[in-house]
């Protein structure tokens, strides 16, 4: 199997982690708002498809600042 170049790792990490996190959070928020029932799954996926790109773009911009902050406060 051919591996991707190492320089792609930060973007892939951000994309996958925000995908998973936004999937879980949107599911919980949708469940709390609508409750289980008809239309829950469609609403959840619809909300997730909107929230994932927003979360990913935010992560791309925020991650360098968070890394710098953590470099200052961690040994």
C-alpha positions in Angstrom: 0.0 0.0 0.0 1.3 3.4 -1.0 1.5 5.9 1.9 0.6 9.5 1.7 3.4 12.1 2.2 4.1 13.1 5.8 3.2 16.8 5.1 -0.4 15.7 4.6 -0.7 14.4 8.2 -1.8 17.7 10.0 -4.6 18.3 7.5 -5.7 14.7 7.5 -5.6 14.7 11.3 -7.7 17.8 11.5 -10.2 16.5 8.9 -10.7 13.1 10.6 -10.8 14.3 14.2 -13.3 17.1 13.4 -15.3 14.7 11.4 -15.6 12.3 14.3 -16.1 15.0 16.9 -18.8 16.9 14.9 -20.5 13.6 14.2 -20.8 12.8 17.9 -21.7 16.3 19.0 -24.3 16.9 16.3 -25.9 13.5 17.1 -26.2 14.4 20.8 -27.5 17.9 20.1 -30.1 16.5 17.6 -31.2 13.8 20.0 -31.6 16.4 22.8 -33.5 18.8 20.4 -35.8 16.3 18.6 -35.7 13.1 20.7 -35.6 9.7 19.1 -38.2 9.2 16.5 -39.1 9.7 12.8 -36.7 12.1 11.1 -34.0 11.9 13.7 -31.4 10.2 11.6 -32.0 12.5 8.6 -31.8 15.6 10.8 -28.6 14.3 12.5 -26.8 13.6 9.2 -28.0 16.9 7.8 -26.7 18.8 10.7 -23.4 16.9 10.7 -22.9 17.6 7.0 -23.1 21.4 7.7 -21.1 21.3 10.9 -18.1 19.2 9.8 -16.8 21.7 7.2 -17.2 24.5 9.7 -15.3 22.6 12.4 -12.6 21.5 9.9 -11.9 25.1 8.7 -11.9 26.4 12.3 -9.4 23.7 13.2 -7.1 24.6 10.3 -7.0 28.2 11.5 -6.9 27.5 15.3 -4.5 24.6 15.4 -1.2 26.6 14.9 -2.2 29.0 17.7 -3.1 26.2 20.0 0.2 24.5 19.3 2.1 27.7 20.1 0.2 28.1 23.3 0.8 24.6 24.4 4.5 24.9 23.6 4.6 27.7 26.1 2.8 25.9 28.9 4.1 22.4 28.5 7.5 21.1 29.3 
